[in-house]
Amino acid sequence: MYRSLFPRDFFADMDRLQREMQQAFDLSPTIRGFGRHSFPALNVGTTPEAIEVYAFAPGVDPQSIEVHVEQGLLTISGERGSPLSQLDERASVHINERFAGKFRRALALPEDANGEAVTAQMREGLLHVTVPRKQATQPRRVQIQPAA
């Protein structure tokens, strides 16, 4: 990929614009799924006991992340700062490919999800959210009483 460090390279800008337009209209799934440009990237899986959600958020302060469950919707939101804001005001940035700013991801939970017992842990940029499933009502035999 060619990317110029000079701010007025017209052909590099047109090449970048063409790639971005092509990616915007490319709706075919990839190894990363349909939401390629979403932050944080998510892995979601299920077990008989729980729904497991892994959010990959490197460089995000755990105190800036919020996890909410409301009406069957799990929401992960927060903000990731930019190290560029700490640069000298005379410095110019030529390439900035790292996402910075507010983010929000939402997932619809299945009906058997227990939103009251959700747990979340963050370690080394990996947020792990566990949503336990409700205990299924066990079938039981009803005893027939003789008529009185």
C-alpha positions in Angstrom: 0.0 0.0 0.0 1.4 3.4 -0.9 0.8 6.2 1.5 2.6 9.5 1.1 4.0 11.5 4.0 3.5 14.7 2.0 0.1 16.4 2.7 -0.5 17.5 -1.0 -0.1 14.2 -2.9 -3.3 14.3 -5.0 -2.8 10.8 -6.5 -2.3 9.2 -3.1 -5.4 10.9 -1.8 -7.4 9.7 -4.8 -6.1 6.1 -4.3 -7.1 6.2 -0.6 -10.5 7.6 -1.5 -11.1 4.8 -4.0 -10.1 2.1 -1.5 -12.4 3.5 1.1 -15.3 3.8 -1.3 -14.8 0.2 -2.4 -14.6 -1.0 1.2 -17.8 0.9 2.1 -19.8 -0.9 -0.6 -18.2 -4.3 -0.1 -20.8 -6.1 2.1 -19.4 -9.6 1.8 -18.3 -11.2 5.1 -14.7 -11.6 5.9 -12.8 -13.4 8.6 -13.6 -10.5 10.8 -17.4 -10.6 10.0 -19.6 -7.9 8.6 -18.6 -5.2 11.1 -15.0 -4.7 10.0 -14.9 -1.0 11.0 -16.5 -1.3 14.4 -14.6 -0.8 17.6 -14.1 -2.7 19.8 -13.9 -5.9 17.8 -16.2 -8.6 19.4 -16.2 -12.4 19.7 -19.5 -13.8 20.9 -20.1 -17.5 21.8 -22.5 -19.5 23.8 -22.4 -22.5 26.1 -25.3 -24.3 27.7 -24.7 -22.1 30.9 -23.9 -18.7 29.5 -23.4 -16.2 26.6 -19.7 -15.2 26.5 -18.7 -11.9 24.9 -15.1 -10.8 24.4 -14.4 -7.2 23.4 -10.9 -6.4 22.2 -10.1 -2.9 23.4 -6.4 -2.3 23.7 -5.3 1.0 25.1 -8.7 1.7 26.7 -8.8 2.6 30.4 -11.1 0.1 32.1 -12.6 3.0 34.1 -13.9 4.6 30.8 -15.8 1.4 29.8 -19.5 0.9 30.7 -21.5 -2.3 30.3 -25.3 -2.1 30.5 -28.0 -4.7 30.1 -31.5 -3.4 29.5 -34.6 -5.1 28.0 -32.5 -7.8 26.4 -29.8 -5.6 25.0 -26.2 -5.7 26.1 -24.4 -2.4 25.4 -20.6 -1.8 25.7 -19.6 1.8 25.5 -16.7 4.0 26.4 -14.0 6.3 25.1 -10.4 5.7 23.9 -8.1 8.7 24.1 -5.6 9.7 21.5 -1.9 10.1 22.1 -1.9 12.7 19.3 -3.7 15.2 21.6 -0.5 15.3 23.7 1.7 16.4 20.8 3.2 19.8 20.5 0.8 22.2 18.7 3.4 22.8 16.0 3.6 19.1 15.2 1.7 17.8 12.1 0.3 14.3 11.8 0.7 12.6 8.4 -0.9 9.2 9.1 -3.4 8.4 11.9 -4.9 4.9 11.5 -5.7 4.3 15.2 -9.3 4.9 16.3 -9.8 7.4 19.1 -13.0 8.8 20.5 -16.3 7.5 21.8 -17.5 4.0 20.9 -20.7 1.9 21.5 -21.5 -1.7 20.6 -24.9 -3.3 21.2 -25.9 -6.9 21.1 -29.4 -8.4 21.4 -29.5 -11.2 24.0 -31.5 -14.4 23.7 -34.7 -14.7 25.8 -33.1 -17.1 28.3 -30.3 -14.6 29.2 -30.3 -13.6 32.9 -29.6 -9.9 32.7 -29.5 -9.7 36.6 -26.3 -11.8 36.9 -24.0 -10.3 34.3 -20.3 -10.1 35.2 -17.5 -8.3 33.4 -13.7 -8.5 33.7 -11.0 -6.6 31.9 -7.4 -7.8 31.6 -4.7 -6.5 29.2 -7.2 -4.8 26.8 -9.6 -7.8 26.7 -13.1 -7.2 28.2 -14.8 -10.5 29.0 -18.6 -10.2 29.7 -20.5 -13.3 30.9 -24.3 -13.4 30.7 -25.6 -16.5 32.5 -28.6 -18.3 31.1 -31.8 -18.6 33.2 -32.3 -22.0 34.7 -34.8 -23.8 32.5 -37.9 -25.0 34.2 -37.5 -28.7 34.8 -40.4 -30.9 33.7 -42.1 -32.6 36.6 -44.7 -35.2 36.9 -48.0 -34.0 38.3 -49.7 -36.5 40.7 -53.3 -37.2 40.0 -55.5 -37.0 43.1 -58.6 -39.1 43.4 -61.9 -37.2 43.3 -63.5 -36.6 46.6 
